[in-house]
Amino acid sequence: MKKILAFNGSPRSQGNTSYLLQHFLDGTGHHPETLEVIHPHELNLEYCHGCLRCNVLRRCSISGDDWEQISGRILEADVLVFASPIYFHHLPGPLKILLDRFRSFNHVQITESGLKHTPWHEWKKDFVLLLCMGSPDDSDADPVIDLFRFVTSILGSGNRLHVIKATRLAVAKQVIKDRDELRILYEKLKLPADLAEKDHQKNKSVLAECKRLGNQLSGTHNQEV
Ligand SMILES: Cc1cc2nc3c(=O)[nH]c(=O)nc-3n(C[C@H](O)[C@H](O)[C@H](O)COP(=O)(O)O)c2cc1C
């Protein structure tokens, strides 16, 4: 069974992000011995100081916060899930602080043609991005996807990136609203009624996609999914 470590970057406990993640975890079968969910905003995590001493130390130079423990769990995991809302076309702060600390997993050298990244460890992981946004246009998530393409590539060519995007989500729990609830909400938001119908189908298929991916990556292959 694969070890799954998931980060939920939404500060809203009933946010849309948590439902995408929940469906992904449902797909994995929730095996507690191989599954952990972490909320970055609840961690005691310093931001990267930019000292670059990780190039020599082979670890982050900052001590006394949660990174030592978290970095160990990141290295042990087979699947890393980053579930997050899009904030100003990017990640919410706590998740970005966490991701900046990934710098310490690499040796970085400046060469004539560019930066050369050499990871300290062998990385062959599945990275999963579950992204929620208010915009109907999923290009608001592009900077985050670019960032993860970069991070996964510098950590090793064996990494794989999977992306699921959910759009036009403003209020908490919107992604799980049934047809009638969504119609009432869209009336308040002055959005056309037929859009509520279309979006209801779209939300359902995004959640099903999350569940399928969870099942596919868990290594358990539950036939019901
Ligand atoms: C500070 C902030 C910035 C946001 N920026 C964007 C944005 O750039 N593009 C977008 O589509 N939605 C943006 N949103 C909307 C959220 O991404 C969206 O409502 C999402 O579904 C929230 O996820 P949650 O319900 O899990 O909290 C922003 C929301 C906040 C609070």
The ligand as an SDF file (V2000), in Angstrom:
LIG
                    3D

 31 33  0  0  0  0  0  0  0  0999 V2000
   -7.4200   36.0460   -0.8640 C   0  0  0  0  0  0  0  0  0  0  0  0
   -8.1870   35.3470   -1.9570 C   0  0  0  0  0  0  0  0  0  0  0  0
   -7.7320   35.4300   -3.2490 C   0  0  0  0  0  0  0  0  0  0  0  0
   -8.3890   34.7370   -4.2780 C   0  0  0  0  0  0  0  0  0  0  0  0
   -7.8820   34.7890   -5.5400 N   0  0  0  0  0  0  0  0  0  0  0  0
   -8.4850   34.0970   -6.5270 C   0  0  0  0  0  0  0  0  0  0  0  0
   -7.9490   34.1160   -7.8490 C   0  0  0  0  0  0  0  0  0  0  0  0
   -6.9340   34.7270   -8.1390 O   0  0  0  0  0  0  0  0  0  0  0  0
   -8.5960   33.4080   -8.7980 N   0  0  0  0  0  0  0  0  0  0  0  0
   -9.7230   32.6740   -8.5220 C   0  0  0  0  0  0  0  0  0  0  0  0
  -10.2470   32.0350   -9.4320 O   0  0  0  0  0  0  0  0  0  0  0  0
  -10.2430   32.6450   -7.2640 N   0  0  0  0  0  0  0  0  0  0  0  0
   -9.6560   33.3210   -6.2660 C   0  0  0  0  0  0  0  0  0  0  0  0
  -10.1630   33.2760   -4.9820 N   0  0  0  0  0  0  0  0  0  0  0  0
  -11.3610   32.4450   -4.7160 C   0  0  0  0  0  0  0  0  0  0  0  0
  -11.0230   31.0720   -4.1120 C   0  0  0  0  0  0  0  0  0  0  0  0
   -9.9570   30.4560   -4.8100 O   0  0  0  0  0  0  0  0  0  0  0  0
  -12.2360   30.1410   -4.2090 C   0  0  0  0  0  0  0  0  0  0  0  0
  -13.3540   30.7260   -3.5870 O   0  0  0  0  0  0  0  0  0  0  0  0
  -11.9930   28.7650   -3.6230 C   0  0  0  0  0  0  0  0  0  0  0  0
  -13.0520   27.9160   -3.9660 O   0  0  0  0  0  0  0  0  0  0  0  0
  -11.8540   28.8050   -2.1070 C   0  0  0  0  0  0  0  0  0  0  0  0
  -11.5490   27.5270   -1.6390 O   0  0  0  0  0  0  0  0  0  0  0  0
  -12.0900   27.0370   -0.2070 P   0  0  0  0  0  0  0  0  0  0  0  0
  -13.6010   26.9920   -0.3110 O   0  0  0  0  0  0  0  0  0  0  0  0
  -11.4980   25.6850   -0.0090 O   0  0  0  0  0  0  0  0  0  0  0  0
  -11.6090   28.0170    0.8100 O   0  0  0  0  0  0  0  0  0  0  0  0
   -9.5410   33.9700   -3.9650 C   0  0  0  0  0  0  0  0  0  0  0  0
  -10.0020   33.9260   -2.6410 C   0  0  0  0  0  0  0  0  0  0  0  0
   -9.3480   34.6030   -1.6440 C   0  0  0  0  0  0  0  0  0  0  0  0
   -9.8540   34.5080   -0.2170 C   0  0  0  0  0  0  0  0  0  0  0  0
  1  2  1  0
  2  3  1  0
  2 30  2  0
  3  4  2  0
  4  5  1  0
  4 28  1  0
  5  6  2  0
  6  7  1  0
  6 13  1  0
  7  8  2  0
  7  9  1  0
  9 10  1  0
 10 11  2  0
 10 12  1  0
 12 13  2  0
 13 14  1  0
 14 15  1  0
 14 28  1  0
 15 16  1  0
 16 17  1  0
 16 18  1  0
 18 19  1  0
 18 20  1  0
 20 21  1  0
 20 22  1  0
 22 23  1  0
 23 24  1  0
 24 25  2  0
 24 26  1  0
 24 27  1  0
 28 29  2  0
 29 30  1  0
 30 31  1  0
M  END
$$$$
